[in-house]
């Protein structure tokens, strides 16, 4: 391993609270093609037990730091090629630990277009600039007379040229840029104002019509709200610095002057240089640093938004499954009718229909008859109702229908239909349901997602599931990468039934991907169910490496090998059999016998290949084989007669389901086609810093209505026992676009130098 790689490993180790050898081992495994879920679950001895969260952070930082090293090498080569490298400069470059600092140093050496400073040098004005900078007693106007030419007709033109030369130098001083950046980070305000004449069109941004707060403290969701307002040409959004400062020169201008030992009370040249410092700040440095800070603000806000989206997506994917029961899915609609699909316990479509209980047909009686017939014919146990337009009306229809049939009656559940339309029109849906009309595929998806949310939602592009905020405003590559990681961790954390899983679900299994997943399904269709994990090796193009990565996450129920139904990896079957032999029992009778397994000493089964962490995992799995880590199924009951936002009144106590969790609170579906907001201050009878401490997406909660704004479709809720008025900033938070409206939605900060600086410096010296 190179010195640079060792230095990177050392820095990451400090960031994730691990040892360098743990990080080094993890890097080797990831570079060798191992996935994060595989390393986290089956290589604990090698990594010292790094969990999936640590490994995800490691992987992200590894990419950043390797990009930093590549850029460092390119900059070193560029400066050396110009013949301008010095030992001091090489040391300075070696010590830099962030991309922005690296670019600050490179600025004077970066190839540029022809600048005003370069033109001034071509006209012979650099000696004038040097003289005035070196001797502050000189008279600038008098000195300039010596430099007049056809291209420099008067003293003003000469001094302007000298100013351009010095301003470039000032604006390319890395140390000065760093100090000014720190000053701006501490003192700058983000100011938003409404564009004149856009007050009515931009009413949803009204809380930002005249808004200012410190750049350093702007929450990500508010930053993205203001930036969206700017993109929609409703708001102007700018940085302000030292607006209230008194005196002839602003603090930032004085910082530039002091950096170059320019004194306002000095000689004639000092007086001229003070104006050069002011001009450099206003024309060059302010613009450069403003762009930098606004870019970092967006990056910071996007990181927060992506993190929120990822956490909510994880909670949704790992929501409780209702189980393998015959299920009816209803995709509500008014004019186009309610689409109905019945699927069996495996998700296979048994029957479909379209009913028209609402205007213009109003065939309520006929619709109830169709639903009753389908329930009886297919012994339906669950009814899943999409939460879009006409959801509550459809729920009432189902309630009336259930009152007319004998027990046992199916359970009705309102489920999120976010992304159902995206799935319906997808290639995946077309391949799965080739003979079914597009309009009915949504009802199938709604039914299946009640049975098993994870298995169904993996078929939909994550950002179309609708549990994020501003997902269309953030970097789509970073968003997709983060969400894909969440899906991968969720799928592998639960495990996948090899003989039941769809190709999209199999594609998320460690080591597989789309091509191998489709090959597995094709082999299964041609040859029947897999009898053992080993039979996977007969699948075309699925080699030993893919088998190693995937096998532990795939389950075979009632197969020839009992361990194939567990998360025990085939490579560790030998250890599992030693455990079984020690108990003197048949493996099928031992699996699930907690008392017998807990009586064993895990250290007795450690060998040269498998250490204590793996043995403990095997014992835990044998104790609860194939256990599903997801919670038990539970659903909210919406209040009768509360179907529209206009039905709400402050003080009402309602039950609802948490749909999304943001930094400023949680959004709750209470059955009125519009989620309400429980501000962070209203989540509990105590201080709450992070809403995720209290709730997560999918939780069933009781809330009190505190505020209703029908015109703006804003609902204030509280989970406190004694609801108190929401703080003024809660209204500003609600100006953020709702996390989910009913209907179908359209489609690490850099670390300091720390331990890395000296090591990188040594590595670069060795490389040179």
BELVEN-V366883 format. One record per pair of residues at least 12 apart in sequence whose C-alpha atoms are under 10 Angstrom apart, sorted by the first residue. I is the first residue (numbers start at 1). J is the second residue. Records with the same first field share a line. If there is no record, write none. Layout:
# BELVEN-V366883
I->J  J
This chain:
# BELVEN-V366883
1->24  28
2->763  767
3->759  760  761  762  763  764  766  767
4->65  66  69  756  759  760  761  762  763  764  766  767
5->24  27  62  65  66  69  759  760  763
6->20  21  23  24  756  759  760  763
7->20  755  756  757  758  759  760  761  762  763
8->20  23  24  61  62  65  66  69  755  756  757  759  760
9->21  22  23  24  25  26  27  58  61  62  65  756
10->22  23  24  754  755  756  759
11->23  61  62  65  97  751  752  753  754  755  756  757  759
12->24  54  57  58  59  61  62  65  751  755  756
13->54  58  755
14->754  755  756
15->54  57  58  61  751  754
16->50  53  54  55  57  58
17->50  54
18->47  48  49  50  54
19->47  48
20->47
21->46  47  48
22->44  45  46  47  48  49  50
23->46  47  48  50  54  55  58  59
24->46  47
25->43  45  46  47  48
26->39  40  43  44  46  47  48  50  55  58  59
27->47  55  58  59  62
28->46
29->43  46  47
30->55  59
31->59
33->511  545  546  549
34->510  511  545  546  548  549
35->55  488  489  509  510  511  549  550
36->51  52  53  54  55  56  58  59  485  488  489  510  549
37->51  52  53  55  56  485  488  489  490  491  492  493  509  510  511  549  550  553
38->52  489  492  509  510  511  548  549  550  551  552  553
39->51  52  55  510  549
40->52  53  54  55  56  489
41->492  493  552  553  567  568  569  613  614  617
42->548  549  552  567  568  569  571  572  610  613  614  617
43->610  611  613  614
44->610  611  612  613  614
45->609  610  611  612  613  614
46->611
48->613
49->613  614
52->489
53->489
56->482  485  486  489
57->748
60->482  748
61->748  749  750  751
64->98  99  748  749  750
65->97  98  99  750  751
67->99
68->96  97  98  99  100  102
69->94  97  98  99  760  764
71->99  102  103
72->93  94  96  97  99  102  103  106  764
73->93  94  764
75->93  102  103  105  106  109  110
76->89  90  93  94  106  764  768
78->106  109  110  111
79->106  108  109  110
82->109
84->109
85->109
87->765
89->105  106
90->761  764  765  768
91->757  758  760  761  762  764  765
92->105  757  761
93->105  106  757  760  761  764
94->756  757  758  759  760  761  762  763  764  765
95->753  754  756  757  758  759  760  761  762  764
96->752  753  756  757  758  760  761
97->750  751  752  753  754  755  756  757  760
98->749  750  751  752  753
99->750
100->178  292  750
101->174  175  177  178
102->174
103->174
104->171  172  173  174  175  176  177  178
105->172  173  174  175  177  178
106->172  173  174
107->169  171  172  173  174
108->168  169  170  171  172  173  174
109->172
115->164  165  168
116->160  161  162  163  164  165  167  168
117->160  161  162  163  164  165  166  167  168  169
118->161  164  165  168
119->161  164  165
120->151  152  157  158  159  160  161  162  163  164  165
121->161  162  164  165
123->147  148  149  150  151  152  158  161
124->147  148  149  151  152  158  161  162
125->144  146  147  148  152  157  158  159  160  161  162  163  164  165
126->158  161  162  163  164  165  166
127->147  162
128->140  143  144  145  146  147  158  159  161  162  163  165
129->143  144  158  159  160  161  162  163  164  165  166  273
130->162  165  166
131->143  162  269
132->144  159  162  268  269  270  272  273
133->162  166  260  261  262  269  270  272  273
134->269
135->267  268  269  270
136->262  263  266  267  268  269  270  271  272  273
137->266  267  268  269  270  271
138->267  268  269  270
139->267  268  269  270  271  272
140->155  156  158  159  162  268  269  270  271  272  273
141->154  155  156  158  159  268  269  272
142->155
143->155  158  159
144->156  157  158  159  160  162
145->158  159
146->158
147->159
159->272  276
160->276
162->276
163->272  273  275  276  277  279  280
164->276  279  280
166->273  276  277  280
167->273  276  277  278  279  280  281  283  284  285
168->280  284  285
169->280
170->256  257  259  260  276  277  280  281  284  285
171->256  277  280  281  283  284  285  286  288
172->284  285
173->259
175->259
176->255  256  258  259  260  285
177->256  285  286  288  289
178->289
179->252  255  256  259
180->251  252  253  255  256  281  285  286  289
181->252  285  286  288  289  290  292  293
183->241  251  252  255
184->214  215  216  239  240  241  242  252  286  289  290  293
185->214  215  216  217  241  289  293
186->214  215  216  217  241
187->214  215  216  240  241  242
188->213  214  215  216  239  240  241  242  243  290  293
189->211  212  213  214  215  216  217  218  238  239  240  241  242  243
190->211  212  213  214  215  216  217  218  223  226  237  238  239  240  241  294  297
191->208  209  210  211  212  213  214  215  226  235  236  237  238  239  240
192->207  208  209  210  211  212  213  223  226  227  229  230  234  235  236  237  238  239
193->205  206  207  208  209  210  211  212  226  229  230  234  235  236  237  238
194->206  207  208  209  210  211  229  230  233  234  235  236  237
195->209  229  230  233  234  235  236  237
196->209  234  235  236
197->234
198->233  234  235
199->234  235
200->234
201->234
202->229  232  233  234  235
203->234  712  735
204->225  229  234  712  732  734  735  736  737
205->225  226  228  229  234  235  732  734  735  736  737
206->229  234  235  732  735
207->226  729  731  732  733  734  735
208->222  225  226  229  234  235  236  237  732  735
209->226  229  234  235  236
210->235  236
211->226  237
212->237  238  239  240
213->239  240
214->239  240  241
215->239  240  293  294  297
216->293  297
218->297  300  301
219->297  300  301  304  663  664  733
220->297  298  299  300  301  302  303  304  305  663  664
221->301  302  304  305  469  470  662  663  664  733  735  736  737
222->301  664  732  733  734  735  736
223->237  294  297  298  300  301  302  736
224->297  298  300  301  302  305  469  470  473  474  736
225->301  469  470  473  732  733  735  736  737
226->735  736
227->294  298  473
228->470  473  736
231->473
237->294
238->290  291  294
239->286  290  291  293  294
240->290
241->286  290
249->264  274  275  277  278
250->278  281
252->277  278  281  282  285  286
253->274  275  276  277  278  279  280  281  282  285  286
254->274  277  278  281
255->277  278  281
256->274  276  277  278  280  281  285
257->270  273  274  275  276  277  278  280  281
258->274  277
259->277
260->273  277
261->273
262->274  276  277
296->749
298->473  474  475
299->474  475  748  749
300->748  749
301->470  474
302->469  470  471  473  474  475  478  479
303->474  475  478  479  482  748  749
304->469  662  663
305->468  469  470  471  473  474  479  662  663
306->468  469  470  471  474  475  476  478  479  480  481  482  483
307->468  479  482  483  662  663
308->467  468  469  660  661  662  663  692
309->462  463  466  467  468  469  470  471  479  482  483  486  660  661  662  739
310->462  463  467  468  479  480  482  483  484  485  486  487
311->467  468  483  486  660  661  662  692  696  697
312->466  467  468  486  658  659  660  661  662  692  696  697  698
313->457  462  463  465  466  467  468  483  486  487  490  659  660  697
314->454  467  483  485  486  487  488  489  490  491  696  697
315->467  486  490  630  659  660  661  696  697  698  699
316->416  453  454  457  465  467  490  658  659  660  696  697  698  699
317->449  452  453  454  455  456  457  458  486  487  490  491  630  697  698
318->452  453  454  487  490  491  493  494  628  629  630  631  697  698
319->450  452  453  454  629  630  631  632  633  634  696  697  698  699
320->450  451  452  453  454  628  629  630  631  632  633  634  635  698
321->448  449  450  451  452  453  454  455  628  630  631  632  633  634
322->382  413  448  449  450  451  452  453  632  633  634  635
323->345  346  382  448  450  451  452  453  632  633
324->344  345  346  347  381  382  448  450  451  452
325->343  344  345  346  347  379  380  381  382  448  450  451
326->342  343  344  345  346  347  348  349  350  375  378  379  380  381  382  383  410  447  448  451
327->341  342  343  344  345  346  347  349  350  375  378  379  380  381  382  383  384  410  411  412  444  446  447  448  450  451
328->340  341  342  343  344  349  350  351  352  371  374  375  378  379  380  381  382  383  384  385  410  412  443  444  446  447  448  450
329->341  342  343  352  382  383  384  385  386  412  413  414  415  440  441  442  443  444  445  446  447  448  449  450
330->342  352  353  354  355  383  384  385  386  387  391  394  395  398  414  415  417  440  442  443  444  445  446  447
331->354  384  385  386  387  388  389  390  391  394  417  420  439  440  441  442  443  444  445  446  447
332->354  355  356  385  386  387  388  389  390  391  392  393  394  395  417  442  443  743
333->354  355  356  357  358  386  388  389  390  391  393  394
334->355  356  357  358  359  360  361  362  389  390  391  393  394
335->356  357  358  359  360  361  362
336->354  355  356  358  359  360  439
337->353  354  355  356  357  358  359  360  361  362  367  390
338->353  354  355  356  357  358  367  385  390  391  394  439  440  443
339->352  353  354  355  356  439  440  441  442  443  444
340->352  353  354  355  370  371  374  384  385  439  440  441  442  443  444  446  447
341->353  354  374  383  384  440  441  442  443  444  445  446  447  448
342->374  375  378  379  380  382  383  384  443  444  447  448
343->378  380  443  444  445  447  448  451
344->378  379  380  381  447  448  451
345->380  381  448  451
346->448  451  500  501
347->444  445  447  448  449  451  452  456  500
348->432  433  444  448
349->433  436  441  444  447  448
350->374  378
351->374  377  378  444
352->374  436  437  440  441  443  444
353->367  370  371  374  440  443
354->367  370  371  439  440
355->367  368  369  370  371
356->368
357->393  394  397
358->390  393  394  397
364->397
365->397  401
367->397  398  401
368->397  398  399  400  401  402  404
369->401  404
370->401
371->397  398  401  402
372->398  401  402  404  405
375->402  405  409  410
376->405  409
379->408  409  410
380->408  409  410  411
381->408  409  410  411  412
382->409  410  411  412  413  447  450  451
383->395  398  410  411  412  413  414  415  446  447  450
384->411  412  413  414  415  416  417  443  444  445  446  447  448  449  450  451
385->398  412  413  414  415  416  417  443  446  447  450
386->413  414  415  416  417  418  420  442  443  445  446  447  742  743
387->413  414  415  416  417  418  446  669  671  672  673  674  741  742  743  744
388->414  415  416  417  418  671  672  673  674  741  742  743  744
389->672  673  741  742  743  744
390->643  672  673  742  743
391->414  415  643  671  672  673  742  743
392->414  638  640  641  642  643  644  671  672  673
393->643
394->414
395->412  413  414  638
396->640  641  643
398->412
399->411  412
412->635  637
413->447  450  634  635  636  637  638
414->446  450  635  636  637  638  657  671
415->446  447  449  450  453  635  636  657
416->446  449  450  465  466  659  669  740  742  743  744
417->442  443  445  446  447  449  465  466  742  743  744  745
418->446  457  460  464  465  466  467  740  741  742  743  744  745  746  747
419->442  445  446  457  459  460  461  462  463  464  465  466  743  744  745  746  747
420->441  442  443  444  445  446  449  456  457  459  460  464  465  743  744  745
421->438  439  440  441  442  443  445  460  464  743  744  745  746  747
422->442  459  460  461  464  465  744  745  746  747
423->438  441  442  445  456  457  459  460  461  464  465
424->436  437  438  439  440  441  442  443  444  445  460
425->437  438  439  441  442
426->438  459  460  461
427->459
428->459  460  502  503  504
429->441  442  444  445  459  460
432->502  503
444->456
445->457  459
450->633
451->633
454->487  490  491  494  505
455->491  496  501  502  504  505  506
456->501  502  504  505
457->487  504  505
458->484  487  488  490  491  502  503  504  505  506  507  508
459->502  503  504  505  507  508
460->504
461->480  483  484  747
462->479  480  482  483  484  486  487  747
463->476  479  480  483  484  745  746  747
464->744  745  746  747
465->740  744  745  746  747
466->659  660  739  740  741  744  745  746  747
467->659  660  661  662  697  739  740
468->659  660  661  662  738  739  740
469->660  661  662  736  737  738  739  740
470->736  737  738  739
471->739  747
472->746  747
484->508
485->508
487->505  508  509
488->505  507  508  509  510
489->508  509  510
490->508  509  629  630
491->505  506  507  508  509  510  553
492->506  508  509  510  550  552  553  554  567
493->509  553  567  628  629  630
494->553  554  567  626  627  628  629  630
495->509  552  553  554  555  565  566  567  626  627  628  629
496->508  509  552  553  554  555  556  565  626
497->553  554  555  556  557  565
498->520  521  524  529  530  531  532  533  536  551  553  554  555  556  557  564  565
499->520  521  524  525  528  529  530  531  554  555  556  557
500->521  524  529  555  556  557
501->517  520  521  554  555
502->517  518  520  521
503->515  516  517  518  519  520  521  522
504->517  518
505->517
506->518  520  521  550  553  554
507->520
508->550
509->549  550  551  552  553  554
510->546  547  548  549  550  551  552  553  554
511->542  545  546  547  548  549  550  551
512->542  545  546  547  549  550  551
513->546
515->541  542
516->539  540  541  542  546
517->539  542
519->539  540  541  542
520->536  537  538  539  540  541  542
521->539
522->539  540
523->536  538  539  540
524->536  539
529->556  559
530->556  557  559  560
531->556  557  558  559  560  561  564
532->555  556  557  558  559  560  561  562  563  564  565
533->547  550  551  552  554  555  556  559  560  561  563  564  565  569  570
534->547  551  561  564  570
536->550  551
547->570
548->569  570  571
549->569
550->569
551->564  567  568  569  570  571
552->564  565  566  567  568  569  570  571  572
553->565  566  567  568  569
554->566  567  568  569
555->567  568  626
556->626
557->626
561->587  588
562->587  588  591  625
563->576  577  587  588  591  621  622  625  626
564->625  626
565->625  626  627
566->591  618  621  622  624  625  626  627
567->617  618  620  621  622  625  626  627
568->614  615  617  618  619  620  621  622  625  626
569->614  618
571->609  610
572->609  610  614  615  618
573->618
575->605  606  607  609  610  614  615  618  619
576->605  615  618  619  621  622
578->604  605
579->597  600  601  602  604  605  615  618  619  622
580->597  622
582->597  600  604  605
583->596  597  599  600
587->622
588->622
590->622  623
591->619  620  621  622  623  624  625
592->619  620  621  622  623  624  625
593->622  623  624
594->619  620  622  623  624
595->623
596->623
597->619  620  622  623
598->619  620  623
600->619
601->615  616  619
602->614  615  616  617  618  619
603->615  616
634->698  699  700
635->655  656  657  698  699  700  701
636->654  655  656  657  658  669  670  671  698  699  700  701  702
637->654  655  656  657  670  671  700
638->654  655  656  657  669  670  671  672
639->653  654  655  656  670  671  672
640->671
642->654  670  671  672
643->670  671  672  673
644->670  671  672  673  674  710
645->670  671  672  673  674  675  676  708  709  710  711  713  714  715
646->672  708  709  710  711  713
647->672  708  710
648->672  705  706  707  708  709  710  715
649->704  705  706  707  708
650->704  705  706  707  708  715  716  717
651->703  704  705  706  707  717  718  723
652->703  704  705  706  717
653->702  703  704  705  706  717  718  719
654->670  671  701  702  703  704  705  717
655->668  669  670  671  700  701  702  703  704
656->668  669  670  671  675  676  698  699  700  701  702  703
657->669  670  671  675  696  697  698  699  700  701  702  703
658->670  675  676  677  678  695  696  697  698  699  700  701
659->675  676  696  697  698  699  700  739  740
660->675  677  695  696  697  698  699  738  739  740
661->677  678  680  690  691  692  694  695  696  697  698  739
662->677  679  680  690  691  692  696  733  739
663->679  680  689  690  691  692  733
664->677  678  679  680  681  689  690  691  729  730  733  734
665->677  678  679  680  681  682  683  688  689  690  691  692  694  695  730  733  734
666->678  679  680  682  683  691  692  694  695  696  697  717  718  739
667->679  696  697  715  716  717  738  739  740
668->697  698  699  700  701  702  703  715  716  717  739  740
669->698  700  701  740  741  742
670->701  702  703
671->742
672->741  742
673->713  740  741  742  743
674->713  714  715  738  739  740  741  742  743
675->713  714  715  716  717  738  739  740  741  742
676->703  705  707  708  713  714  715  716  717  718  734  738  739  740  741
677->705  706  707  714  715  716  717  718  730  731  733  734  738  739
678->691  703  704  705  706  715  716  717  718  719  720  726  730  734
679->691  716  717  718  719  726  727  729  730  731  733  734
680->692  694  718  719  726  727  730
681->718  719  720  723  724  725  726  727  730
682->703  704  706  716  717  718  719  720  721  722  723  724  725  726  727  730
683->695  703  717  718  719  720  721  723
684->718  719  720  721  722  723
685->719  720  721  722  723
686->720
701->719
702->717  718  719  720
703->716  717  718  719  720  721  723
704->716  717  718  719  720  721  722  723
705->717  718  719  723
706->718  723  724  725  726
707->725  726
712->734  735
713->734  738  741
714->731  734  735  738
715->734
716->730  731  734
